[in-house]
Amino acid sequence: MASDINYQDGPDFSRRDESPAEDEPIHSPGSPRQTEYERIGGRTGSSFLQTLIHLLKGNIGTGLLGLPLAVKNAGLVLGPLSLLAMGIVAVHCMNLLVRCAHHLSPFLSYGDAVEYGMENVSWLSRHSLWGRRVVNMFLNITQLGFCCVYFVFLSDNVKQVVETANGTTGNCHNNQTAVIVPSYDSRLYMLFFLPFIIVLVFIRNLKYLAPLSLVANISMCVSLVLIYYYCLTNIPYPINLPLAGRGVDYPLFFGTAIFAFEGIGVVLPLENKMQNPRNFTTVLYLGMGIVTTLYISLGTIGYIGFGEHIRGSITLNLPLCWLYQAVKLLYSFGIYITYALQFYVSAEILIPPAVARCGPRWALMVDLSIRVALVVLTCALAILIPELDLVISLVGSVSSSALALIIPPLLQIITFHNEDMKLWVMVKDIGISLIGFVGFVAGTYISIQEIVARNSSSRVDYSF
């Protein structure tokens, strides 16, 4: 999941197509990257450890908490094996993107890499600009989809804390409270959070969010440790869970899993900012190895611990005692701050072109208006689909599958098609893209079908 890696100094409203300075070397697609590595070798940038931390941060979020339900949809054995396979393929696609970017030109974004790659193919070169636009479209869908998920996550978890506050005790061995006081519909909680999130995204320079971001990261880390502790100390025996889930539910697993693994948007920005980019491959494999281990372990033990009762976020299954109520609030605070970081990626794509079309007098007003409109849009979509697991699966199926699985293999084909690509490599790339496309179609269809079904079943009472 992309985070605050991409931009650290506030929005840059300069045009992207400016000509390079006279003393700046011009790199054409296909130029070697070695001299560029040597030129930037001594520059100030992110260290190995800093890059690793950023990579972990860019891939660990709400998707992790939804994986126990994903494992339920796939089965106790098929789920973890599928997560392992998907992790391997996702890391491979990330590495493909880096290799293609190296071959084409230094310091490329994801969209730029696709645009440059299309210029390598004669019949695609006239439409190469659409390559960048398609990638940016999917990035916007993904990032704003993350923001929708955050609205649902915040409302569900805070609502549960409020409703059980009167009966919450210090006993964490019983997953019930004495008194549950029904409160407002979760959609009213979303409206309550709306003005606070609007104020948050008015912070245009992410440097001012750095202290809060640090606190949010610590809060989420503490929460994860406590979640793991509870799951590991409450594994039931014997374990009587299906080894494989229903075939109709597997697309929901796919959507949730690819949502969790979709951190490909941070790969090139991280590699571009590294002190020694040659070490990035090591960072990538180490970091994604840690991420995949976390995903498989929490998905598996979370499903084992709560079984058929597992919910869209594992936090909603935690005991209703003060310790784990605090866990929900801590993680919710982390998600609240992370909203601004995820939102920033879309802001950088959408706001500069709009501001460039108006005079300096209206620039700030246009900037802030677009921010308000985007936040209201994400809140409205969350209100329309207040089902955390289905929103995660839908976002993952629609956009994350395209960015993480479909586009990178195709980019390798168009980048290296003139360089004696081996047949098995081309078959492998086409196979990965087809898997991603099948997951895209099936996951989107099943997610929408489930959303319609749940809305129909709950249409009886829409009162707040």
GUGU-953909 format. One record per residue (C-alpha): residue number from 1; x, y, z. Coordinates in steps of 0.5 Angstrom, whole numbers, plus 500, padded with zeros to 3 digits. Example, Ala and Ser with C-alpha at 12.3 -4.5 7.8 and 13.67 -1.06 7.14 Angstrom:
2
<1,<525,491,516>>,
<2,<527,498,514>>,
***
This chain:
464
<1,<500,500,500>>,
<2,<503,507,498>>,
<3,<505,512,503>>,
<4,<509,518,505>>,
<5,<515,516,501>>,
<6,<513,519,494>>,
<7,<513,526,496>>,
<8,<516,530,502>>,
<9,<517,537,501>>,
<10,<509,539,499>>,
<11,<506,539,492>>,
<12,<510,541,487>>,
<13,<506,545,482>>,
<14,<511,545,476>>,
<15,<510,542,470>>,
<16,<513,535,469>>,
<17,<514,536,461>>,
<18,<520,542,463>>,
<19,<526,541,459>>,
<20,<532,539,462>>,
<21,<537,544,464>>,
<22,<543,545,459>>,
<23,<548,542,464>>,
<24,<543,536,466>>,
<25,<545,530,462>>,
<26,<539,527,457>>,
<27,<538,520,458>>,
<28,<534,517,452>>,
<29,<530,510,453>>,
<30,<535,504,453>>,
<31,<541,508,456>>,
<32,<545,505,461>>,
<33,<544,506,468>>,
<34,<551,504,470>>,
<35,<554,511,469>>,
<36,<548,514,473>>,
<37,<549,510,479>>,
<38,<556,512,479>>,
<39,<554,520,479>>,
<40,<549,519,484>>,
<41,<553,515,489>>,
<42,<555,520,494>>,
<43,<549,524,494>>,
<44,<545,524,501>>,
<45,<539,520,501>>,
<46,<536,514,504>>,
<47,<540,509,508>>,
<48,<539,501,507>>,
<49,<535,501,514>>,
<50,<531,507,512>>,
<51,<529,505,506>>,
<52,<527,498,509>>,
<53,<523,501,514>>,
<54,<519,506,509>>,
<55,<518,499,505>>,
<56,<515,496,511>>,
<57,<511,502,512>>,
<58,<508,502,505>>,
<59,<506,495,505>>,
<60,<503,494,512>>,
<61,<496,497,514>>,
<62,<489,496,514>>,
<63,<490,490,509>>,
<64,<494,486,514>>,
<65,<488,486,519>>,
<66,<483,483,514>>,
<67,<487,477,512>>,
<68,<484,473,517>>,
<69,<478,473,514>>,
<70,<481,472,507>>,
<71,<484,466,509>>,
<72,<477,464,512>>,
<73,<475,465,504>>,
<74,<480,461,502>>,
<75,<481,455,507>>,
<76,<486,454,513>>,
<77,<491,450,508>>,
<78,<490,454,501>>,
<79,<489,461,504>>,
<80,<497,461,507>>,
<81,<499,457,501>>,
<82,<496,462,496>>,
<83,<499,468,500>>,
<84,<506,465,499>>,
<85,<505,464,492>>,
<86,<502,471,491>>,
<87,<507,474,495>>,
<88,<513,471,491>>,
<89,<509,473,485>>,
<90,<508,481,487>>,
<91,<515,481,489>>,
<92,<517,479,482>>,
<93,<513,484,479>>,
<94,<516,489,483>>,
<95,<523,487,481>>,
<96,<520,487,474>>,
<97,<518,494,475>>,
<98,<525,496,477>>,
<99,<529,493,472>>,
<100,<525,496,466>>,
<101,<525,503,469>>,
<102,<533,502,470>>,
<103,<533,500,462>>,
<104,<529,506,460>>,
<105,<532,512,464>>,
<106,<533,514,471>>,
<107,<529,517,476>>,
<108,<522,514,473>>,
<109,<516,514,476>>,
<110,<511,508,475>>,
<111,<507,512,470>>,
<112,<513,515,466>>,
<113,<516,507,466>>,
<114,<510,505,462>>,
<115,<510,511,458>>,
<116,<517,510,456>>,
<117,<516,503,455>>,
<118,<510,504,450>>,
<119,<515,508,446>>,
<120,<519,502,445>>,
<121,<514,499,441>>,
<122,<512,503,434>>,
<123,<505,502,434>>,
<124,<504,504,441>>,
<125,<509,510,441>>,
<126,<503,515,439>>,
<127,<499,513,445>>,
<128,<505,512,450>>,
<129,<502,518,454>>,
<130,<496,514,455>>,
<131,<500,509,459>>,
<132,<502,514,464>>,
<133,<495,516,464>>,
<134,<492,509,465>>,
<135,<497,508,471>>,
<136,<496,514,474>>,
<137,<488,513,474>>,
<138,<489,506,477>>,
<139,<494,509,482>>,
<140,<488,514,484>>,
<141,<483,509,484>>,
<142,<488,505,489>>,
<143,<489,511,494>>,
<144,<482,514,494>>,
<145,<480,506,495>>,
<146,<485,506,501>>,
<147,<482,512,504>>,
<148,<475,509,503>>,
<149,<477,503,507>>,
<150,<480,508,512>>,
<151,<473,511,513>>,
<152,<470,505,514>>,
<153,<475,502,519>>,
<154,<475,508,523>>,
<155,<467,508,524>>,
<156,<467,501,525>>,
<157,<472,501,531>>,
<158,<470,507,534>>,
<159,<463,505,534>>,
<160,<465,498,537>>,
<161,<469,502,543>>,
<162,<463,507,544>>,
<163,<458,502,544>>,
<164,<461,497,549>>,
<165,<464,503,554>>,
<166,<459,502,559>>,
<167,<460,495,560>>,
<168,<468,494,559>>,
<169,<472,491,564>>,
<170,<479,489,565>>,
<171,<478,482,564>>,
<172,<481,480,557>>,
<173,<479,473,558>>,
<174,<472,474,556>>,
<175,<470,476,549>>,
<176,<463,479,552>>,
<177,<461,485,556>>,
<178,<456,486,561>>,
<179,<452,492,557>>,
<180,<452,494,550>>,
<181,<449,500,549>>,
<182,<447,501,541>>,
<183,<449,508,538>>,
<184,<448,511,532>>,
<185,<449,508,525>>,
<186,<456,507,523>>,
<187,<455,512,517>>,
<188,<454,517,522>>,
<189,<461,516,525>>,
<190,<464,517,518>>,
<191,<460,524,518>>,
<192,<463,525,525>>,
<193,<470,524,522>>,
<194,<469,528,516>>,
<195,<471,535,518>>,
<196,<477,532,522>>,
<197,<480,529,516>>,
<198,<479,535,512>>,
<199,<483,539,517>>,
<200,<488,534,516>>,
<201,<489,534,509>>,
<202,<489,541,509>>,
<203,<496,540,511>>,
<204,<500,541,504>>,
<205,<507,539,507>>,
<206,<508,532,509>>,
<207,<514,535,514>>,
<208,<509,538,518>>,
<209,<506,531,519>>,
<210,<512,528,521>>,
<211,<511,528,529>>,
<212,<504,525,528>>,
<213,<506,520,523>>,
<214,<512,517,528>>,
<215,<507,517,534>>,
<216,<502,513,529>>,
<217,<507,508,527>>,
<218,<509,507,534>>,
<219,<501,506,536>>,
<220,<500,501,530>>,
<221,<506,497,532>>,
<222,<504,497,539>>,
<223,<497,495,537>>,
<224,<500,489,532>>,
<225,<504,486,538>>,
<226,<498,486,542>>,
<227,<494,483,537>>,
<228,<499,477,535>>,
<229,<500,476,543>>,
<230,<492,475,544>>,
<231,<492,470,538>>,
<232,<498,466,539>>,
<233,<495,465,547>>,
<234,<488,464,545>>,
<235,<489,458,539>>,
<236,<483,453,541>>,
<237,<484,446,541>>,
<238,<483,442,537>>,
<239,<482,446,530>>,
<240,<476,444,526>>,
<241,<477,449,520>>,
<242,<476,447,513>>,
<243,<482,446,509>>,
<244,<480,449,503>>,
<245,<474,454,502>>,
<246,<468,455,497>>,
<247,<470,456,490>>,
<248,<465,462,490>>,
<249,<469,466,496>>,
<250,<476,465,493>>,
<251,<475,471,489>>,
<252,<474,475,495>>,
<253,<480,472,498>>,
<254,<484,474,492>>,
<255,<482,482,492>>,
<256,<483,482,500>>,
<257,<490,479,499>>,
<258,<492,483,493>>,
<259,<490,489,496>>,
<260,<495,488,502>>,
<261,<500,486,497>>,
<262,<499,493,493>>,
<263,<506,496,495>>,
<264,<508,497,488>>,
<265,<507,504,488>>,
<266,<512,506,493>>,
<267,<518,502,489>>,
<268,<521,506,484>>,
<269,<520,513,489>>,
<270,<524,509,494>>,
<271,<529,506,490>>,
<272,<530,513,487>>,
<273,<532,516,494>>,
<274,<536,511,496>>,
<275,<544,513,497>>,
<276,<546,506,494>>,
<277,<541,504,489>>,
<278,<545,498,487>>,
<279,<542,495,494>>,
<280,<535,496,493>>,
<281,<534,489,490>>,
<282,<536,486,497>>,
<283,<532,491,501>>,
<284,<526,489,496>>,
<285,<527,482,498>>,
<286,<528,482,505>>,
<287,<523,487,506>>,
<288,<517,483,502>>,
<289,<520,477,506>>,
<290,<518,480,512>>,
<291,<511,483,510>>,
<292,<509,476,507>>,
<293,<511,473,513>>,
<294,<507,477,517>>,
<295,<501,477,512>>,
<296,<501,469,513>>,
<297,<502,469,520>>,
<298,<497,473,522>>,
<299,<492,471,517>>,
<300,<493,464,519>>,
<301,<493,465,527>>,
<302,<487,470,526>>,
<303,<483,465,523>>,
<304,<485,459,527>>,
<305,<483,464,533>>,
<306,<476,466,531>>,
<307,<474,461,526>>,
<308,<468,462,523>>,
<309,<466,469,527>>,
<310,<472,472,524>>,
<311,<470,479,522>>,
<312,<473,484,516>>,
<313,<478,487,521>>,
<314,<481,482,526>>,
<315,<481,488,531>>,
<316,<473,488,531>>,
<317,<474,481,534>>,
<318,<479,482,540>>,
<319,<476,482,547>>,
<320,<472,488,549>>,
<321,<476,489,555>>,
<322,<480,496,556>>,
<323,<487,493,554>>,
<324,<484,491,547>>,
<325,<479,497,547>>,
<326,<486,501,547>>,
<327,<489,497,541>>,
<328,<483,499,537>>,
<329,<484,506,539>>,
<330,<491,506,538>>,
<331,<490,503,531>>,
<332,<485,508,529>>,
<333,<489,514,531>>,
<334,<495,511,526>>,
<335,<490,510,520>>,
<336,<487,517,521>>,
<337,<494,520,520>>,
<338,<495,515,515>>,
<339,<489,518,511>>,
<340,<493,524,509>>,
<341,<499,520,507>>,
<342,<495,516,502>>,
<343,<491,522,500>>,
<344,<498,525,498>>,
<345,<499,521,492>>,
<346,<492,523,489>>,
<347,<493,530,491>>,
<348,<500,530,487>>,
<349,<497,527,481>>,
<350,<490,531,481>>,
<351,<492,538,484>>,
<352,<498,541,480>>,
<353,<494,540,473>>,
<354,<488,544,476>>,
<355,<492,549,479>>,
<356,<496,550,473>>,
<357,<490,552,469>>,
<358,<488,558,474>>,
<359,<492,564,476>>,
<360,<496,565,482>>,
<361,<491,569,485>>,
<362,<486,562,485>>,
<363,<491,557,486>>,
<364,<490,556,494>>,
<365,<483,556,493>>,
<366,<483,551,487>>,
<367,<488,547,491>>,
<368,<484,547,498>>,
<369,<477,546,494>>,
<370,<480,539,490>>,
<371,<482,537,497>>,
<372,<475,538,500>>,
<373,<472,535,494>>,
<374,<476,528,494>>,
<375,<475,527,502>>,
<376,<468,528,501>>,
<377,<468,523,495>>,
<378,<471,518,499>>,
<379,<467,519,505>>,
<380,<461,518,500>>,
<381,<463,512,497>>,
<382,<464,509,504>>,
<383,<457,511,506>>,
<384,<455,507,500>>,
<385,<459,501,502>>,
<386,<460,501,509>>,
<387,<462,494,509>>,
<388,<470,493,511>>,
<389,<471,487,508>>,
<390,<468,488,501>>,
<391,<471,495,500>>,
<392,<478,492,501>>,
<393,<476,486,496>>,
<394,<473,491,491>>,
<395,<479,496,491>>,
<396,<484,490,491>>,
<397,<480,487,485>>,
<398,<479,493,481>>,
<399,<486,497,481>>,
<400,<491,493,486>>,
<401,<491,487,481>>,
<402,<492,492,475>>,
<403,<498,495,478>>,
<404,<501,489,482>>,
<405,<500,484,477>>,
<406,<497,486,470>>,
<407,<502,492,468>>,
<408,<509,490,470>>,
<409,<509,483,466>>,
<410,<507,487,460>>,
<411,<512,492,461>>,
<412,<517,487,461>>,
<413,<515,485,454>>,
<414,<514,492,451>>,
<415,<521,494,454>>,
<416,<525,488,452>>,
<417,<522,485,446>>,
<418,<527,487,441>>,
<419,<533,484,446>>,
<420,<532,477,444>>,
<421,<527,475,450>>,
<422,<527,468,451>>,
<423,<520,464,450>>,
<424,<519,462,457>>,
<425,<520,469,459>>,
<426,<514,472,455>>,
<427,<510,466,457>>,
<428,<511,467,464>>,
<429,<509,474,463>>,
<430,<503,473,459>>,
<431,<501,468,465>>,
<432,<502,473,470>>,
<433,<498,478,467>>,
<434,<492,473,465>>,
<435,<492,471,472>>,
<436,<491,478,475>>,
<437,<486,479,469>>,
<438,<482,473,471>>,
<439,<483,476,479>>,
<440,<481,483,477>>,
<441,<474,480,473>>,
<442,<472,475,478>>,
<443,<474,479,484>>,
<444,<470,485,482>>,
<445,<464,481,480>>,
<446,<464,477,486>>,
<447,<465,483,491>>,
<448,<460,487,487>>,
<449,<455,481,488>>,
<450,<456,481,495>>,
<451,<455,488,496>>,
<452,<448,488,493>>,
<453,<446,482,497>>,
<454,<448,485,503>>,
<455,<445,492,502>>,
<456,<439,488,500>>,
<457,<438,484,506>>,
<458,<440,490,510>>,
<459,<435,495,507>>,
<460,<430,494,512>>,
<461,<432,499,517>>,
<462,<436,505,514>>,
<463,<434,509,520>>,
<464,<440,513,524>>,
***
